[in-house]
Amino acid sequence: MSSKKQRKRRQKERRHEYEYVYVDEEGQEVEVEEPQPARPAGKGSAAKTPARGGRVARGGRAARKVEPPSWRRVGRRALVIGPVLVAIMFLLPHKNVSIAALLAQALFFLLVFLPFSYMMDSMMYRSYLKRTGQPLPERGRRAKEPKTKA
């Protein structure tokens, strides 16, 4: 069911009358026999695809391309989040806790955060591939090669 805002917007679009005309070779305006719909009717319509070739999100703009997960990107994220995490640890009130203990806690949180971050990146990438209809990559495990006797 459409929301009230969506229904009002749809009614407003239908209220306005549009003339579809084009200018012929002689410079005269000629009416088009069948007007083109303002919005595509259903899913998978060719009119939804933008000129850039990307896929259109529900909001009408091209969806952001999601990169495949990489440990390098996770490492850069750690370089940003690590100092922030250490600063937060020092700013939070604590009683009789040494600096080494605070750094150990920050390191522990980073060691938990980094694999979780990689896992989230891979989940986002796989859902992006499913949405765009691209084939999913095979899992990271390689099949063992058979041993040959020489």
HUMO-V931622 format. One record per residue. N is the residue number from 0. RES is the residue in one small letter. NEAR is the number of other ideal C-beta (glycine too) atoms within 10 Angstrom. Layout:
BEGIN
n:N res:RES near:NEAR
n:N res:RES near:NEAR
END
This chain:
BEGIN
n:0 res:m near:4
n:1 res:s near:9
n:2 res:s near:8
n:3 res:k near:7
n:4 res:k near:8
n:5 res:q near:10
n:6 res:r near:11
n:7 res:k near:11
n:8 res:r near:12
n:9 res:r near:12
n:10 res:q near:9
n:11 res:k near:9
n:12 res:e near:11
n:13 res:r near:9
n:14 res:r near:7
n:15 res:h near:7
n:16 res:e near:5
n:17 res:y near:9
n:18 res:e near:8
n:19 res:y near:10
n:20 res:v near:11
n:21 res:y near:9
n:22 res:v near:9
n:23 res:d near:9
n:24 res:e near:5
n:25 res:e near:6
n:26 res:g near:6
n:27 res:q near:9
n:28 res:e near:9
n:29 res:v near:10
n:30 res:e near:9
n:31 res:v near:10
n:32 res:e near:6
n:33 res:e near:6
n:34 res:p near:10
n:35 res:q near:8
n:36 res:p near:9
n:37 res:a near:10
n:38 res:r near:10
n:39 res:p near:13
n:40 res:a near:7
n:41 res:g near:6
n:42 res:k near:6
n:43 res:g near:7
n:44 res:s near:12
n:45 res:a near:6
n:46 res:a near:12
n:47 res:k near:14
n:48 res:t near:14
n:49 res:p near:13
n:50 res:a near:6
n:51 res:r near:8
n:52 res:g near:7
n:53 res:g near:14
n:54 res:r near:16
n:55 res:v near:16
n:56 res:a near:12
n:57 res:r near:6
n:58 res:g near:7
n:59 res:g near:9
n:60 res:r near:10
n:61 res:a near:15
n:62 res:a near:15
n:63 res:r near:10
n:64 res:k near:9
n:65 res:v near:15
n:66 res:e near:11
n:67 res:p near:13
n:68 res:p near:18
n:69 res:s near:13
n:70 res:w near:13
n:71 res:r near:8
n:72 res:r near:14
n:73 res:v near:18
n:74 res:g near:12
n:75 res:r near:11
n:76 res:r near:15
n:77 res:a near:17
n:78 res:l near:8
n:79 res:v near:9
n:80 res:i near:16
n:81 res:g near:16
n:82 res:p near:11
n:83 res:v near:10
n:84 res:l near:17
n:85 res:v near:17
n:86 res:a near:11
n:87 res:i near:11
n:88 res:m near:18
n:89 res:f near:12
n:90 res:l near:8
n:91 res:l near:9
n:92 res:p near:4
n:93 res:h near:12
n:94 res:k near:4
n:95 res:n near:5
n:96 res:v near:11
n:97 res:s near:9
n:98 res:i near:9
n:99 res:a near:8
n:100 res:a near:12
n:101 res:l near:15
n:102 res:l near:13
n:103 res:a near:12
n:104 res:q near:15
n:105 res:a near:20
n:106 res:l near:13
n:107 res:f near:10
n:108 res:f near:16
n:109 res:l near:15
n:110 res:l near:11
n:111 res:v near:10
n:112 res:f near:16
n:113 res:l near:17
n:114 res:p near:11
n:115 res:f near:11
n:116 res:s near:19
n:117 res:y near:17
n:118 res:m near:12
n:119 res:m near:12
n:120 res:d near:19
n:121 res:s near:15
n:122 res:m near:11
n:123 res:m near:14
n:124 res:y near:17
n:125 res:r near:15
n:126 res:s near:11
n:127 res:y near:17
n:128 res:l near:15
n:129 res:k near:11
n:130 res:r near:12
n:131 res:t near:12
n:132 res:g near:7
n:133 res:q near:9
n:134 res:p near:7
n:135 res:l near:9
n:136 res:p near:11
n:137 res:e near:8
n:138 res:r near:6
n:139 res:g near:6
n:140 res:r near:6
n:141 res:r near:7
n:142 res:a near:6
n:143 res:k near:6
n:144 res:e near:6
n:145 res:p near:5
n:146 res:k near:6
n:147 res:t near:5
n:148 res:k near:3
n:149 res:a near:3
END
